[in-house]
């Protein structure tokens, strides 16, 4: 089984500030990390490999320094990595990103399963996974918390929804986006770390992927970020104290005062 | 400071500290409080390949030496030397097999220890034999192809948790120091059981128990080396393992310094961060200087010993002695800098101070280390041709 994991290098949002004047992210001096949800996708792939014959390839679209993110997950046991990097990719929205990632999967050809994190912690769109599946014309399931292999042609997956857990049987090849319940990401091992350090990571651009410049990057994007700002700080907060019953009563009165519909 | 470590050695440091930060830091308080053996951390360490650092590649290890092992131990010790002791003690148990075991014993046990699938332990100390190893009472009596072990070992680190034990027993009392022999005993061997688990001042996440042998039959193939080589094997093992104990001290000192310096920068009294006061600065300066000095001594000793010098007892004792004393001083000062907060269990330094004390006691008390150094000096100067008097 060939599993492809898509990852993204993101700023460590625990340490990100928003510039109060320009309302943009202050990226200077902020450490880059692998999107935490993507680490769950890596863990899901490694778990499948623990008990099945599998090869895991990790891909990311980004500048040359994104290869650090690839080496990070290789040090945890991923077999191979490919960097998708080209000046033409700059300014990609989710659609242009999905176009690029899908082209890489097509080029590999023999892919049985694509795993993504449920969303990235910087953009928070959760769109790239489903868009890729649509472009590749394969089935997909989102918010997956467990994956089983019932037979050679299918996967059995559990999806976490607001209503409960859905269990799906889904034919391969397919794409899954996973949530943290798939398992805590394992740490690197020294052998894999040494292998990752020495690995030659191929870099594919539009030429290798057979894409036209207008399909990718800013020109291949349907959306554009016009402005990024932090929401105004709200200072009208009320802290309710007392026993649970007292708190409930106070909350009810406050909601009533605020004329919340249905109260 | 740049210690000219290789790419690979830096990776070991990085990986060991990642484990310390991400896995040990969140649970160390709980494990200390509950005196719970850190099995989850041992599993992580096993997956990380760190158990095999000093074991040759042909036995499933990483083919490094004492320095590589010390680098890993130091980084783990920055967070908890109870957990790091459990890790290091497996190495202590492995060394007699590695240094003196038959090819068959090495093939059988070293890959299991290197992969971390099974932990090892070292069984020497008894109630009447601590600093004075010659007081050992546990006997191994030959009976055909077997030896029958009887006796009780005390305060054995990883006791009850490890599956592989290197145990020293008297095979011929008339031969004195040449009458002791090491045997490999497995956890489920008939006649082998465990006594009470000790409650300790510090390193409470590590397990310390009695090993009890009652007519425990061990096949002669599990004898380590030839009969009578036990004391030599024990001394050689200690030479190899003492830099690791010193590395625990370096890591603990660094951890205590890190917390103290950060606290001193943030804690405001009399309108200023307390690091601006000379009384605190001088404490931090001494702590940092001693920590760096012990690190430099440990790394230099480990490198020297990895060249396989004919005699390394003096330097091994020196680094264990120095780094252990420094860890006690530095962690005590850390508690003083944090003041009332330092004394409280909500802050991590009181545990460091409790933990540090063991570094002056186990694997040969620091008084015994001074004896070793003194005796070696006497020998060394006795050989000198160029004299002053």
Interface residues (C-beta under 8 A of the other chain):
Chain A: X186 X187 X188 X189 X190 X191 X193 X194 X197
Chain B: X7 X8 X11 X12 X14 X15 X18 X19 X22 X23 X44 X47 X48 X49 X50 X53 X62
